[in-house]
Amino acid sequence: MTGYVGTPATDGAVSAFTGSDGTLAIYSRNSADSHLQLTYIANNSGTWTTTDLTTSVGTRSRPAPRPPCSSRPTAPWASSPRTRPTATSR
């Protein structure tokens, strides 16, 4: 869509909806500045429109989500093996 419609490159966060009137709306987050973009085609009119909702509405941009827990570094104490106390013989 970036080359065809002119929507900025996305960071992968994309949602699409179709309205009851046939309008196709695609919401995405701009990978350069984390702004929310709306790209839509009204009722198959043949004309795509893209709008920076963050700028036009005046909201703050939201940073990209953090990676899943499995790819985050572990806490220092989590990397060392746990030892169990052993029973001593009497």
Biopython code that builds the backbone (N, CA, C, O; Angstrom):
import numpy as np
from Bio.PDB.StructureBuilder import StructureBuilder

atoms = [
    (1, "MET", "N", (0.812, -1.186, 0.000)),
    (1, "MET", "CA", (0.000, 0.000, 0.000)),
    (1, "MET", "C", (0.858, 1.254, 0.000)),
    (1, "MET", "O", (0.429, 2.303, -0.480)),
    (2, "THR", "N", (2.060, 1.152, 0.533)),
    (2, "THR", "CA", (2.918, 2.328, 0.593)),
    (2, "THR", "C", (3.166, 2.896, -0.800)),
    (2, "THR", "O", (3.053, 4.105, -1.000)),
    (3, "GLY", "N", (3.499, 2.053, -1.755)),
    (3, "GLY", "CA", (3.767, 2.523, -3.108)),
    (3, "GLY", "C", (2.516, 2.863, -3.889)),
    (3, "GLY", "O", (2.526, 3.805, -4.682)),
    (4, "TYR", "N", (1.455, 2.134, -3.689)),
    (4, "TYR", "CA", (0.231, 2.311, -4.468)),
    (4, "TYR", "C", (-0.631, 3.467, -3.963)),
    (4, "TYR", "O", (-1.151, 4.248, -4.760)),
    (5, "VAL", "N", (-0.784, 3.576, -2.652)),
    (5, "VAL", "CA", (-1.693, 4.548, -2.064)),
    (5, "VAL", "C", (-0.948, 5.735, -1.455)),
    (5, "VAL", "O", (-1.488, 6.840, -1.395)),
    (6, "GLY", "N", (0.288, 5.514, -1.003)),
    (6, "GLY", "CA", (1.051, 6.573, -0.356)),
    (6, "GLY", "C", (1.009, 6.521, 1.152)),
    (6, "GLY", "O", (1.442, 7.458, 1.822)),
    (7, "THR", "N", (0.491, 5.434, 1.693)),
    (7, "THR", "CA", (0.478, 5.255, 3.140)),
    (7, "THR", "C", (1.906, 5.021, 3.617)),
    (7, "THR", "O", (2.637, 4.262, 2.982)),
    (8, "PRO", "N", (2.330, 5.650, 4.717)),
    (8, "PRO", "CA", (3.687, 5.394, 5.228)),
    (8, "PRO", "C", (3.871, 3.925, 5.595)),
    (8, "PRO", "O", (2.905, 3.214, 5.869)),
    (9, "ALA", "N", (5.110, 3.491, 5.595)),
    (9, "ALA", "CA", (5.419, 2.108, 5.979)),
    (9, "ALA", "C", (4.920, 1.850, 7.390)),
    (9, "ALA", "O", (4.998, 2.716, 8.261)),
    (10, "THR", "N", (4.406, 0.647, 7.601)),
    (10, "THR", "CA", (3.830, 0.285, 8.894)),
    (10, "THR", "C", (4.810, -0.558, 9.700)),
    (10, "THR", "O", (5.723, -1.170, 9.146)),
    (11, "ASP", "N", (4.611, -0.581, 11.001)),
    (11, "ASP", "CA", (5.435, -1.436, 11.854)),
    (11, "ASP", "C", (4.815, -2.824, 12.017)),
    (11, "ASP", "O", (5.301, -3.628, 12.813)),
    (12, "GLY", "N", (3.766, -3.106, 11.283)),
    (12, "GLY", "CA", (3.126, -4.418, 11.338)),
    (12, "GLY", "C", (1.798, -4.428, 12.062)),
    (12, "GLY", "O", (1.051, -5.402, 11.967)),
    (13, "ALA", "N", (1.488, -3.364, 12.784)),
    (13, "ALA", "CA", (0.210, -3.275, 13.491)),
    (13, "ALA", "C", (-0.849, -2.741, 12.529)),
    (13, "ALA", "O", (-0.927, -1.535, 12.293)),
    (14, "VAL", "N", (-1.665, -3.643, 11.973)),
    (14, "VAL", "CA", (-2.655, -3.263, 10.966)),
    (14, "VAL", "C", (-4.002, -3.891, 11.308)),
    (14, "VAL", "O", (-4.069, -5.055, 11.704)),
    (15, "SER", "N", (-5.082, -3.108, 11.152)),
    (15, "SER", "CA", (-6.449, -3.604, 11.310)),
    (15, "SER", "C", (-7.280, -3.063, 10.168)),
    (15, "SER", "O", (-7.072, -1.932, 9.730)),
    (16, "ALA", "N", (-8.218, -3.856, 9.680)),
    (16, "ALA", "CA", (-9.073, -3.420, 8.571)),
    (16, "ALA", "C", (-10.529, -3.677, 8.923)),
    (16, "ALA", "O", (-10.864, -4.660, 9.582)),
    (17, "PHE", "N", (-11.386, -2.768, 8.467)),
    (17, "PHE", "CA", (-12.822, -2.872, 8.715)),
    (17, "PHE", "C", (-13.571, -2.484, 7.451)),
    (17, "PHE", "O", (-13.095, -1.666, 6.663)),
    (18, "THR", "N", (-14.739, -3.072, 7.261)),
    (18, "THR", "CA", (-15.625, -2.685, 6.170)),
    (18, "THR", "C", (-16.901, -2.128, 6.787)),
    (18, "THR", "O", (-17.559, -2.794, 7.587)),
    (19, "GLY", "N", (-17.244, -0.897, 6.404)),
    (19, "GLY", "CA", (-18.452, -0.266, 6.920)),
    (19, "GLY", "C", (-19.692, -0.784, 6.223)),
    (19, "GLY", "O", (-19.591, -1.436, 5.184)),
    (20, "SER", "N", (-20.848, -0.508, 6.772)),
    (20, "SER", "CA", (-22.100, -0.964, 6.184)),
    (20, "SER", "C", (-22.350, -0.328, 4.812)),
    (20, "SER", "O", (-23.118, -0.860, 4.011)),
    (21, "ASP", "N", (-21.702, 0.807, 4.546)),
    (21, "ASP", "CA", (-21.855, 1.465, 3.246)),
    (21, "ASP", "C", (-20.830, 0.981, 2.216)),
    (21, "ASP", "O", (-20.801, 1.479, 1.090)),
    (22, "GLY", "N", (-19.989, 0.010, 2.598)),
    (22, "GLY", "CA", (-19.005, -0.537, 1.677)),
    (22, "GLY", "C", (-17.631, 0.113, 1.777)),
    (22, "GLY", "O", (-16.719, -0.258, 1.038)),
    (23, "THR", "N", (-17.468, 1.075, 2.677)),
    (23, "THR", "CA", (-16.172, 1.729, 2.849)),
    (23, "THR", "C", (-15.193, 0.758, 3.500)),
    (23, "THR", "O", (-15.503, 0.141, 4.519)),
    (24, "LEU", "N", (-14.005, 0.629, 2.903)),
    (24, "LEU", "CA", (-12.946, -0.194, 3.471)),
    (24, "LEU", "C", (-11.980, 0.736, 4.191)),
    (24, "LEU", "O", (-11.407, 1.631, 3.569)),
    (25, "ALA", "N", (-11.790, 0.537, 5.498)),
    (25, "ALA", "CA", (-10.897, 1.364, 6.307)),
    (25, "ALA", "C", (-9.768, 0.501, 6.852)),
    (25, "ALA", "O", (-10.007, -0.571, 7.408)),
    (26, "ILE", "N", (-8.548, 0.969, 6.691)),
    (26, "ILE", "CA", (-7.366, 0.253, 7.168)),
    (26, "ILE", "C", (-6.630, 1.168, 8.140)),
    (26, "ILE", "O", (-6.228, 2.274, 7.781)),
    (27, "TYR", "N", (-6.461, 0.703, 9.355)),
    (27, "TYR", "CA", (-5.736, 1.443, 10.373)),
    (27, "TYR", "C", (-4.356, 0.811, 10.533)),
    (27, "TYR", "O", (-4.229, -0.410, 10.625)),
    (28, "SER", "N", (-3.332, 1.646, 10.566)),
    (28, "SER", "CA", (-1.973, 1.142, 10.728)),
    (28, "SER", "C", (-1.157, 2.132, 11.543)),
    (28, "SER", "O", (-1.544, 3.288, 11.711)),
    (29, "ARG", "N", (-0.013, 1.658, 12.050)),
    (29, "ARG", "CA", (0.872, 2.537, 12.809)),
    (29, "ARG", "C", (2.122, 2.771, 11.973)),
    (29, "ARG", "O", (2.772, 1.821, 11.537)),
    (30, "ASN", "N", (2.454, 4.036, 11.753)),
    (30, "ASN", "CA", (3.603, 4.451, 10.967)),
    (30, "ASN", "C", (4.881, 3.980, 11.665)),
    (30, "ASN", "O", (5.084, 4.255, 12.848)),
    (31, "SER", "N", (5.742, 3.269, 10.926)),
    (31, "SER", "CA", (6.959, 2.738, 11.545)),
    (31, "SER", "C", (7.976, 3.820, 11.871)),
    (31, "SER", "O", (8.839, 3.605, 12.722)),
    (32, "ALA", "N", (7.901, 4.977, 11.220)),
    (32, "ALA", "CA", (8.882, 6.041, 11.467)),
    (32, "ALA", "C", (8.585, 6.849, 12.719)),
    (32, "ALA", "O", (9.506, 7.201, 13.456)),
    (33, "ASP", "N", (7.299, 7.153, 12.976)),
    (33, "ASP", "CA", (6.976, 8.036, 14.101)),
    (33, "ASP", "C", (5.873, 7.509, 15.017)),
    (33, "ASP", "O", (5.444, 8.214, 15.931)),
    (34, "SER", "N", (5.414, 6.288, 14.786)),
    (34, "SER", "CA", (4.369, 5.623, 15.580)),
    (34, "SER", "C", (3.017, 6.328, 15.519)),
    (34, "SER", "O", (2.179, 6.115, 16.395)),
    (35, "HIS", "N", (2.788, 7.156, 14.516)),
    (35, "HIS", "CA", (1.492, 7.817, 14.365)),
    (35, "HIS", "C", (0.460, 6.837, 13.818)),
    (35, "HIS", "O", (0.791, 5.957, 13.023)),
    (36, "LEU", "N", (-0.781, 6.989, 14.243)),
    (36, "LEU", "CA", (-1.880, 6.166, 13.745)),
    (36, "LEU", "C", (-2.334, 6.712, 12.401)),
    (36, "LEU", "O", (-2.651, 7.895, 12.276)),
    (37, "GLN", "N", (-2.362, 5.842, 11.395)),
    (37, "GLN", "CA", (-2.761, 6.215, 10.039)),
    (37, "GLN", "C", (-4.110, 5.583, 9.718)),
    (37, "GLN", "O", (-4.376, 4.448, 10.113)),
    (38, "LEU", "N", (-4.951, 6.308, 9.009)),
    (38, "LEU", "CA", (-6.202, 5.766, 8.470)),
    (38, "LEU", "C", (-6.111, 5.866, 6.962)),
    (38, "LEU", "O", (-5.914, 6.950, 6.414)),
    (39, "THR", "N", (-6.256, 4.734, 6.290)),
    (39, "THR", "CA", (-6.293, 4.693, 4.832)),
    (39, "THR", "C", (-7.618, 4.058, 4.456)),
    (39, "THR", "O", (-7.956, 2.985, 4.955)),
    (40, "TYR", "N", (-8.374, 4.712, 3.579)),
    (40, "TYR", "CA", (-9.690, 4.179, 3.260)),
    (40, "TYR", "C", (-10.075, 4.453, 1.809)),
    (40, "TYR", "O", (-9.555, 5.359, 1.158)),
    (41, "ILE", "N", (-11.008, 3.633, 1.333)),
    (41, "ILE", "CA", (-11.608, 3.814, 0.018)),
    (41, "ILE", "C", (-13.116, 3.787, 0.263)),
    (41, "ILE", "O", (-13.660, 2.791, 0.739)),
    (42, "ALA", "N", (-13.773, 4.881, -0.063)),
    (42, "ALA", "CA", (-15.201, 5.023, 0.211)),
    (42, "ALA", "C", (-16.038, 4.314, -0.844)),
    (42, "ALA", "O", (-16.015, 4.677, -2.020)),
    (43, "ASN", "N", (-16.772, 3.304, -0.410)),
    (43, "ASN", "CA", (-17.756, 2.615, -1.233)),
    (43, "ASN", "C", (-17.247, 2.294, -2.636)),
    (43, "ASN", "O", (-17.926, 2.552, -3.631)),
    (44, "ASN", "N", (-16.049, 1.730, -2.699)),
    (44, "ASN", "CA", (-15.437, 1.351, -3.979)),
    (44, "ASN", "C", (-15.389, 2.509, -4.970)),
    (44, "ASN", "O", (-15.605, 2.308, -6.165)),
    (45, "SER", "N", (-15.109, 3.714, -4.489)),
    (45, "SER", "CA", (-15.051, 4.893, -5.355)),
    (45, "SER", "C", (-13.834, 4.891, -6.264)),
    (45, "SER", "O", (-13.794, 5.625, -7.252)),
    (46, "GLY", "N", (-12.838, 4.069, -5.938)),
    (46, "GLY", "CA", (-11.620, 4.034, -6.734)),
    (46, "GLY", "C", (-10.569, 5.012, -6.241)),
    (46, "GLY", "O", (-9.450, 5.027, -6.755)),
    (47, "THR", "N", (-10.905, 5.823, -5.262)),
    (47, "THR", "CA", (-9.959, 6.807, -4.734)),
    (47, "THR", "C", (-9.598, 6.463, -3.292)),
    (47, "THR", "O", (-10.453, 6.451, -2.406)),
    (48, "TRP", "N", (-8.328, 6.186, -3.080)),
    (48, "TRP", "CA", (-7.836, 5.921, -1.734)),
    (48, "TRP", "C", (-7.457, 7.237, -1.071)),
    (48, "TRP", "O", (-6.941, 8.141, -1.728)),
    (49, "THR", "N", (-7.709, 7.342, 0.212)),
    (49, "THR", "CA", (-7.339, 8.512, 0.993)),
    (49, "THR", "C", (-6.585, 8.033, 2.224)),
    (49, "THR", "O", (-6.969, 7.044, 2.849)),
    (50, "THR", "N", (-5.521, 8.730, 2.567)),
    (50, "THR", "CA", (-4.775, 8.389, 3.784)),
    (50, "THR", "C", (-4.663, 9.623, 4.666)),
    (50, "THR", "O", (-4.408, 10.725, 4.180)),
    (51, "THR", "N", (-4.854, 9.428, 5.962)),
    (51, "THR", "CA", (-4.859, 10.512, 6.927)),
    (51, "THR", "C", (-4.025, 10.130, 8.133)),
    (51, "THR", "O", (-4.119, 9.007, 8.628)),
    (52, "ASP", "N", (-3.213, 11.054, 8.606)),
    (52, "ASP", "CA", (-2.461, 10.864, 9.843)),
    (52, "ASP", "C", (-3.387, 11.281, 10.984)),
    (52, "ASP", "O", (-3.530, 12.470, 11.270)),
    (53, "LEU", "N", (-4.009, 10.307, 11.630)),
    (53, "LEU", "CA", (-4.967, 10.614, 12.693)),
    (53, "LEU", "C", (-4.300, 11.224, 13.918)),
    (53, "LEU", "O", (-4.909, 12.042, 14.609)),
    (54, "THR", "N", (-3.066, 10.843, 14.196)),
    (54, "THR", "CA", (-2.373, 11.395, 15.353)),
    (54, "THR", "C", (-2.213, 12.910, 15.210)),
    (54, "THR", "O", (-2.425, 13.657, 16.166)),
    (55, "THR", "N", (-1.839, 13.355, 14.014)),
    (55, "THR", "CA", (-1.653, 14.785, 13.771)),
    (55, "THR", "C", (-2.988, 15.515, 13.645)),
    (55, "THR", "O", (-3.168, 16.587, 14.222)),
    (56, "SER", "N", (-3.919, 14.940, 12.896)),
    (56, "SER", "CA", (-5.179, 15.653, 12.642)),
    (56, "SER", "C", (-6.059, 15.778, 13.877)),
    (56, "SER", "O", (-6.801, 16.751, 14.015)),
    (57, "VAL", "N", (-5.982, 14.799, 14.779)),
    (57, "VAL", "CA", (-6.803, 14.828, 15.989)),
    (57, "VAL", "C", (-6.023, 15.437, 17.157)),
    (57, "VAL", "O", (-6.620, 15.938, 18.110)),
    (58, "GLY", "N", (-4.701, 15.395, 17.083)),
    (58, "GLY", "CA", (-3.876, 15.982, 18.129)),
    (58, "GLY", "C", (-3.586, 15.075, 19.295)),
    (58, "GLY", "O", (-3.343, 15.547, 20.406)),
    (59, "THR", "N", (-3.608, 13.764, 19.058)),
    (59, "THR", "CA", (-3.291, 12.829, 20.137)),
    (59, "THR", "C", (-1.802, 12.530, 20.144)),
    (59, "THR", "O", (-1.095, 12.812, 19.177)),
    (60, "ARG", "N", (-1.335, 11.956, 21.244)),
    (60, "ARG", "CA", (0.068, 11.553, 21.329)),
    (60, "ARG", "C", (0.281, 10.280, 20.540)),
    (60, "ARG", "O", (-0.620, 9.449, 20.426)),
    (61, "SER", "N", (1.479, 10.129, 19.996)),
    (61, "SER", "CA", (1.790, 8.869, 19.329)),
    (61, "SER", "C", (2.087, 7.821, 20.381)),
    (61, "SER", "O", (2.554, 8.126, 21.479)),
    (62, "ARG", "N", (1.811, 6.610, 20.030)),
    (62, "ARG", "CA", (2.000, 5.492, 20.956)),
    (62, "ARG", "C", (3.196, 4.696, 20.480)),
    (62, "ARG", "O", (3.273, 4.357, 19.299)),
    (63, "PRO", "N", (4.127, 4.388, 21.359)),
    (63, "PRO", "CA", (5.290, 3.618, 20.935)),
    (63, "PRO", "C", (4.906, 2.207, 20.511)),
    (63, "PRO", "O", (3.878, 1.672, 20.926)),
    (64, "ALA", "N", (5.742, 1.629, 19.688)),
    (64, "ALA", "CA", (5.504, 0.258, 19.244)),
    (64, "ALA", "C", (5.506, -0.663, 20.457)),
    (64, "ALA", "O", (6.195, -0.388, 21.439)),
    (65, "PRO", "N", (4.742, -1.756, 20.403)),
    (65, "PRO", "CA", (4.683, -2.669, 21.546)),
    (65, "PRO", "C", (6.024, -3.332, 21.809)),
    (65, "PRO", "O", (6.844, -3.499, 20.906)),
    (66, "ARG", "N", (6.227, -3.705, 23.060)),
    (66, "ARG", "CA", (7.443, -4.417, 23.421)),
    (66, "ARG", "C", (7.393, -5.827, 22.860)),
    (66, "ARG", "O", (6.310, -6.362, 22.623)),
    (67, "PRO", "N", (8.563, -6.440, 22.644)),
    (67, "PRO", "CA", (8.570, -7.813, 22.140)),
    (67, "PRO", "C", (7.972, -8.769, 23.159)),
    (67, "PRO", "O", (7.882, -8.441, 24.342)),
    (68, "PRO", "N", (7.561, -9.954, 22.707)),
    (68, "PRO", "CA", (6.995, -10.936, 23.636)),
    (68, "PRO", "C", (7.990, -11.296, 24.734)),
    (68, "PRO", "O", (9.197, -11.117, 24.571)),
    (69, "CYS", "N", (7.488, -11.792, 25.825)),
    (69, "CYS", "CA", (8.329, -12.122, 26.985)),
    (69, "CYS", "C", (9.465, -13.067, 26.627)),
    (69, "CYS", "O", (10.558, -12.944, 27.180)),
    (70, "SER", "N", (9.237, -14.003, 25.720)),
    (70, "SER", "CA", (10.255, -14.997, 25.407)),
    (70, "SER", "C", (11.496, -14.386, 24.786)),
    (70, "SER", "O", (12.562, -14.999, 24.839)),
    (71, "SER", "N", (11.398, -13.189, 24.196)),
    (71, "SER", "CA", (12.566, -12.590, 23.569)),
    (71, "SER", "C", (13.216, -11.529, 24.444)),
    (71, "SER", "O", (14.235, -10.957, 24.056)),
    (72, "ARG", "N", (12.660, -11.255, 25.599)),
    (72, "ARG", "CA", (13.253, -10.289, 26.509)),
    (72, "ARG", "C", (14.378, -10.945, 27.293)),
    (72, "ARG", "O", (14.344, -12.149, 27.543)),
    (73, "PRO", "N", (15.365, -10.166, 27.677)),
    (73, "PRO", "CA", (16.421, -10.757, 28.503)),
    (73, "PRO", "C", (15.859, -11.180, 29.852)),
    (73, "PRO", "O", (14.937, -10.563, 30.385)),
    (74, "THR", "N", (16.424, -12.220, 30.375)),
    (74, "THR", "CA", (15.949, -12.713, 31.668)),
    (74, "THR", "C", (16.649, -11.968, 32.795)),
    (74, "THR", "O", (17.718, -11.386, 32.607)),
    (75, "ALA", "N", (16.050, -11.994, 33.929)),
    (75, "ALA", "CA", (16.638, -11.363, 35.104)),
    (75, "ALA", "C", (17.898, -12.132, 35.497)),
    (75, "ALA", "O", (17.965, -13.343, 35.286)),
    (76, "PRO", "N", (18.899, -11.452, 36.064)),
    (76, "PRO", "CA", (20.162, -12.127, 36.403)),
    (76, "PRO", "C", (19.981, -13.342, 37.291)),
    (76, "PRO", "O", (20.682, -14.341, 37.131)),
    (77, "TRP", "N", (19.040, -13.264, 38.230)),
    (77, "TRP", "CA", (18.862, -14.390, 39.142)),
    (77, "TRP", "C", (18.159, -15.565, 38.470)),
    (77, "TRP", "O", (18.200, -16.682, 38.985)),
    (78, "ALA", "N", (17.517, -15.331, 37.332)),
    (78, "ALA", "CA", (16.798, -16.420, 36.660)),
    (78, "ALA", "C", (17.740, -17.314, 35.871)),
    (78, "ALA", "O", (17.379, -18.443, 35.539)),
    (79, "SER", "N", (18.948, -16.828, 35.561)),
    (79, "SER", "CA", (19.856, -17.622, 34.748)),
    (79, "SER", "C", (20.659, -18.639, 35.566)),
    (79, "SER", "O", (21.149, -19.626, 35.017)),
    (80, "SER", "N", (20.794, -18.406, 36.851)),
    (80, "SER", "CA", (21.548, -19.354, 37.659)),
    (80, "SER", "C", (20.625, -20.484, 38.124)),
    (80, "SER", "O", (19.478, -20.243, 38.499)),
    (81, "PRO", "N", (21.129, -21.700, 38.095)),
    (81, "PRO", "CA", (20.279, -22.824, 38.510)),
    (81, "PRO", "C", (19.963, -22.736, 39.998)),
    (81, "PRO", "O", (20.805, -22.350, 40.808)),
    (82, "ARG", "N", (18.766, -23.093, 40.327)),
    (82, "ARG", "CA", (18.374, -23.099, 41.737)),
    (82, "ARG", "C", (18.870, -24.375, 42.390)),
    (82, "ARG", "O", (18.818, -25.459, 41.810)),
    (83, "THR", "N", (19.330, -24.220, 43.564)),
    (83, "THR", "CA", (19.783, -25.409, 44.288)),
    (83, "THR", "C", (18.835, -25.661, 45.442)),
    (83, "THR", "O", (18.343, -24.733, 46.084)),
    (84, "ARG", "N", (18.595, -26.907, 45.685)),
    (84, "ARG", "CA", (17.729, -27.288, 46.792)),
    (84, "ARG", "C", (18.599, -27.666, 47.970)),
    (84, "ARG", "O", (19.647, -28.292, 47.813)),
    (85, "PRO", "N", (18.155, -27.281, 49.141)),
    (85, "PRO", "CA", (18.918, -27.721, 50.310)),
    (85, "PRO", "C", (18.876, -29.248, 50.411)),
    (85, "PRO", "O", (17.846, -29.881, 50.175)),
    (86, "THR", "N", (19.989, -29.794, 50.758)),
    (86, "THR", "CA", (20.034, -31.257, 50.903)),
    (86, "THR", "C", (19.982, -31.619, 52.380)),
    (86, "THR", "O", (20.442, -30.877, 53.248)),
    (87, "ALA", "N", (19.415, -32.765, 52.624)),
    (87, "ALA", "CA", (19.342, -33.240, 54.009)),
    (87, "ALA", "C", (20.715, -33.750, 54.411)),
    (87, "ALA", "O", (21.374, -34.447, 53.639)),
    (88, "THR", "N", (21.133, -33.414, 55.578)),
    (88, "THR", "CA", (22.442, -33.905, 56.061)),
    (88, "THR", "C", (22.205, -35.172, 56.881)),
    (88, "THR", "O", (21.196, -35.314, 57.572)),
    (89, "SER", "N", (23.126, -36.044, 56.785)),
    (89, "SER", "CA", (22.985, -37.266, 57.580)),
    (89, "SER", "C", (23.425, -37.023, 59.008)),
    (89, "SER", "O", (24.326, -36.224, 59.264)),
    (90, "ARG", "N", (22.793, -37.707, 59.926)),
    (90, "ARG", "CA", (23.114, -37.530, 61.336)),
    (90, "ARG", "C", (23.977, -38.620, 61.838)),
    (90, "ARG", "O", (24.344, -38.626, 63.013)),
]
sb = StructureBuilder()
sb.init_structure("model")
sb.init_model(0)
sb.init_chain("A")
sb.init_seg("    ")
for serial, (resi, resn, name, xyz) in enumerate(atoms, 1):
    if name == "N":
        sb.init_residue(resn, " ", resi, " ")
    sb.init_atom(name, np.array(xyz, "f"), 0.0, 1.0, " ", f" {name:<3s}", serial, name[0])
structure = sb.get_structure()
